[in-house]
Amino acid sequence: MAAIAVERGQMLGHWRRWAPVAVLLGLCLVVGLINPSFFSFGNAVRMLNTAAIPLVVCMGATFVILMGSIDLSVEGTIALCAVAASMLVTNDLTGVTIGLWSVPAAILLGGALGLLNGLVHVKLRIPSFMATLGIGFAGIGIATAILGGVMVRIADTDFRNWLSLGRLFGIPAAVWIAGIAVLAAWVIQERTRIGRWIYAIGTDEQTARNSGIPVERTRILIFGVAGLFYGLAGALSAAQIGRGHALIAQDRLFTAITAVVVGGTALSGGVGSVLNSVIGVFIVIVLANGMVLMGIEPYVQKGVQGILIIAAVALALDRSRLDVVK
Amino acid sequence: MRAMRQRLDTWLPLIVLGVLVLAVGLYDRTFFSLGNVLEVTADTMTLFLMASGVTLVIMMGGIDLSVQAVASMTSCILAVYLPELGFFAIPFAVLGGIVAGFVGGYVSTRLRIPSFIATLAVSGAVLSAGYWFSETRSINIPGELSQKYLSWAVGNFLGVPNEIWVGAFFLVLLSLVLGLTPFGRVVRGIGAQERAVIASGIDVDRVKIAAYTLSGTMAGIAGVVMAARLGSGSPTLANEFLLPAIASIVVGGTAITGGVGSVWRTFVGALIVQVVRIGMTFMGVSVFAQQIVFGVILVAAVAVTMDRNKVLVIK
């Protein structure tokens, strides 16, 4: 009896692991049947291009969620980094032009904001959602204050070509960069000590601490690493639309959380992977693309994403691990 | 020593408010005039109304991140249906808030999803609903309709702006509910020690759903008052209200770990937030930069009020 129960448990685990992939394939099939132009090369490139920035954002967000924490500062960090990047390249507001060096600058700025998130969360012992909520709002505030409500126009064609518009083998630069970001995140997750520690902390922080993992330092660092990805996403956003303004990151947080949880990473921590989030991003993008092809108003998307979050979290939640839900 | 500490904790928000008022008053003497005091208080009321319901949720140790979307949506419902339904547009709009609050509570408790993610998800759906009701536009409320149906929110009575009467009414009502009813005691109990409340046979989920529903209701009422004051409804009307609302609650001394708190504390907290805002405007800090200060205040207040004995692992 026990053996059967274990086997069923494994079957269930197996099924849960592959469920996001099945959902993605099913979704592609349904949208493709309704509108065959879905399968065209042009549409595929369009979707990849839309997926690029969410992919980069989700790489960072996944690490934080794997620890059982959450980062609500996504939009603030991206906005500030996008504004910083667009003010460092040739633009109509400042005289500074450091060209492509603005990309590492934006990434480092994101990392610094992430470290600040981590420090406030760990050192002041404040729940991450609260710390990042405050810092995220502050980030948008700073971005708006720097610009005083106006926007910066980017005149640097190199910057835009290398980060977004230029194409290699017919695929936009942003997609290649997102691919590199995914690879980097995967390497961090699989091939570094800190990547393994994320899982230990997310599964059972007390045990992780007892077995000698520097939990505090890892937490702070991971928030910093997440910030690096948001910083890159900021530079990509600025390059994509050719402008920098404080509301550039609107809805990025929502899409990121939806993609991460729909991909099968549990909010309670310890379960999931950056590859799950890649699947999750494509589920969200295909759904949005399908809705556009079916002629549904774009503002409905956020509502659909909200329902997706609830459904995915409800299905993936391991209820045996929590008794009191706050 | 302990008793003193506790007494200080109780009165600290009021002391802070007093000091801030004095500081701003020294900068600008007209601040103390009766007219100005009434105006400042009236301006604070929408923030207080929005935060008052969330206070109950935070006292249980949860959070409601959907209130700004809910208030925006109800402002749209009100503005759209006022010409058609007249007075009945008001309960209809508030009903929108009730439903949103109920759904958030239901999702969080019955599906056992942490409240911050459940209410964040619901706020996405609510935002879409707001856009749907308003057809993505901002909708003006004609002056004569406002005069006819919304004067209870924006007029004067006995020389006091009606916003203050509305705010005071809900301050007293919610305080009575929290202080005198079994519901209020259970809300406190859930925040203090949820397992004990469950063990004593109380249907915790029902109480929680009721509290979230109340939070949505108050956000809905805040949306109606906001629309009445501004003379329009829009799907982004209450944006930038979430952070000050949570800041008001926490600055007032309600701990996000639950168990401690009250609605009058939120009232004081909202006044603190408003006076800080006025002070910053005097000093020439731009409206945009003020978000930064509120972010810092929020984090600092959470750090001070949080009861770390209650949570072993801070995620």
Chai-1 contact restraints between the chains, C-beta under 6 A:
chainA,res_idxA,chainB,res_idxB,connection_type,confidence,min_distance_angstrom,max_distance_angstrom,comment,restraint_id
A,G68,B,K315,contact,1.0,0.0,6.0,A-B,restraint_1
A,S69,B,K315,contact,1.0,0.0,6.0,A-B,restraint_2
A,V120,B,V299,contact,1.0,0.0,6.0,A-B,restraint_3
A,L124,B,A303,contact,1.0,0.0,6.0,A-B,restraint_4
A,R125,B,R308,contact,1.0,0.0,6.0,A-B,restraint_5
A,R125,B,I314,contact,1.0,0.0,6.0,A-B,restraint_6
A,I126,B,V302,contact,1.0,0.0,6.0,A-B,restraint_7
A,I126,B,A303,contact,1.0,0.0,6.0,A-B,restraint_8
A,P127,B,I314,contact,1.0,0.0,6.0,A-B,restraint_9
A,F129,B,F116,contact,1.0,0.0,6.0,A-B,restraint_10
A,M130,B,V302,contact,1.0,0.0,6.0,A-B,restraint_11
A,G134,B,G295,contact,1.0,0.0,6.0,A-B,restraint_12
A,G134,B,L298,contact,1.0,0.0,6.0,A-B,restraint_13
A,G134,B,V299,contact,1.0,0.0,6.0,A-B,restraint_14
A,F137,B,L243,contact,1.0,0.0,6.0,A-B,restraint_15
A,F137,B,Q291,contact,1.0,0.0,6.0,A-B,restraint_16
A,F137,B,G295,contact,1.0,0.0,6.0,A-B,restraint_17
A,A138,B,I292,contact,1.0,0.0,6.0,A-B,restraint_18
A,A138,B,G295,contact,1.0,0.0,6.0,A-B,restraint_19
A,G141,B,F288,contact,1.0,0.0,6.0,A-B,restraint_20
A,G141,B,A289,contact,1.0,0.0,6.0,A-B,restraint_21
A,G141,B,Q291,contact,1.0,0.0,6.0,A-B,restraint_22
A,G141,B,I292,contact,1.0,0.0,6.0,A-B,restraint_23
A,I142,B,I292,contact,1.0,0.0,6.0,A-B,restraint_24
A,T144,B,F288,contact,1.0,0.0,6.0,A-B,restraint_25
A,A145,B,S286,contact,1.0,0.0,6.0,A-B,restraint_26
A,A145,B,F288,contact,1.0,0.0,6.0,A-B,restraint_27
A,A145,B,A289,contact,1.0,0.0,6.0,A-B,restraint_28
A,E205,B,V313,contact,1.0,0.0,6.0,A-B,restraint_29
A,F254,B,G124,contact,1.0,0.0,6.0,A-B,restraint_30
A,Y299,B,S128,contact,1.0,0.0,6.0,A-B,restraint_31
A,Y299,B,Y131,contact,1.0,0.0,6.0,A-B,restraint_32
A,V300,B,S128,contact,1.0,0.0,6.0,A-B,restraint_33
A,K302,B,G124,contact,1.0,0.0,6.0,A-B,restraint_34
A,K302,B,L127,contact,1.0,0.0,6.0,A-B,restraint_35
A,K302,B,S128,contact,1.0,0.0,6.0,A-B,restraint_36
A,G303,B,G124,contact,1.0,0.0,6.0,A-B,restraint_37
A,G303,B,A125,contact,1.0,0.0,6.0,A-B,restraint_38
A,G303,B,S128,contact,1.0,0.0,6.0,A-B,restraint_39
A,Q305,B,G124,contact,1.0,0.0,6.0,A-B,restraint_40
A,G306,B,A121,contact,1.0,0.0,6.0,A-B,restraint_41
A,G306,B,G124,contact,1.0,0.0,6.0,A-B,restraint_42
A,G306,B,A125,contact,1.0,0.0,6.0,A-B,restraint_43
A,I309,B,A121,contact,1.0,0.0,6.0,A-B,restraint_44
A,I310,B,V107,contact,1.0,0.0,6.0,A-B,restraint_45
A,I310,B,A121,contact,1.0,0.0,6.0,A-B,restraint_46
A,V313,B,I113,contact,1.0,0.0,6.0,A-B,restraint_47
A,A314,B,L111,contact,1.0,0.0,6.0,A-B,restraint_48
A,R319,B,R112,contact,1.0,0.0,6.0,A-B,restraint_49
A,V324,B,E194,contact,1.0,0.0,6.0,A-B,restraint_50
A,V325,B,R112,contact,1.0,0.0,6.0,A-B,restraint_51
A,K326,B,G61,contact,1.0,0.0,6.0,A-B,restraint_52
A,K326,B,G62,contact,1.0,0.0,6.0,A-B,restraint_53
